[in-house]
Amino acid sequence: MIIKVRVIPTAGNNEVVSRIGSVLRMKIKNKKVDDDAANAIMKSFLADFFAVKDESIIIVKGAKGKEKTVEVRDKSEEELRKIMDSIP
């Protein structure tokens, strides 16, 4: 499944804030959103969130920006849709 992620830097915890249509908004505990550390934090958090391995989260587009296109593998489209639908 391909999802769009809007990454917001914060001093707080990593968390999914909301979903606007098909765009997932999440905060990461990092000052930047466009470096390798931010991408690693985001991938690790999304892997836990979707209950897949870190390697199952692939950044398809936007690795150097706030808006990223991410592919989530190793889980059915239906399972991932249920998780996405549970986000307010």
N, C-alpha and C positions, 0 to 999 in steps of 0.2 A: 504494500500500500504506500502511496506517495502522499505525504502531508507537508504543509507549509508551516514553518515555525518562526515566530517573531521572538527574538531573544532580547531580554531586558537585563542590563547589568544591575546588580544590587549588592549591598553589604550583608543582606540577610541570607536566608536559606534558599537552596534550589527548590523551585516549585512551579507547578503548572498553575497559572493565574486564571485563565479563562480560554474560551474558544469562541472565535467570531467566524461563523460559517465553517470553512475548512481550514482556517488559520488557528494554530495552537499558539497561545501566548504563554511564555514561560520566563521566569526569573532565574538567573544563574549567579552564584556567588563568585563574581569576577569583575574587575574594573572595566575590562574590554569585552566585546562580543565578537571581534573579528580576528582573533589570534588562535593558534593551535591549542592553547590551554582552554580557552572558552569552548572550542569545538569538542575537546575531550570531555569536559564537564557536561556539556549538553548531551553528547552521545551516551555517556554513562548513566545520566539521569533518565533519559528516554528509554534506555535498555531496561532499567529497573521498572519504570512506569508501565511499559508494555510487556514486561516479563519475558524478555528475550536476551540473548547474549549481546555484549557490546559490539561484536562483529556484525550483528544483524542490523545495525543502524548505519546507514550510508548517507553521507552528505552528497547529494546529487548536484546542487547548485547553491551558491551564496556563502561559501566557506569564509569569505572575507567581508561579510556584511551582517546586518541585523536580521534580515529576512533570509531564511534558509529553506531549501527544498530538501526534504529528507525521505529516504525510502526505508521502510520497516519491513524486514524479511523474517522468515521462519515462523510466521503465525498466519492463520487464515484471515482473509479479508473480513469475514463475518466477526471473528473474535476482536480484531482491531477496531472495527466499526462500533462494537458494543462498548469498548473502552473509551473511544472518542465520544460516544453519545452520553457517557456518564459525566463528562466535564460540563459544568454549568456555563 
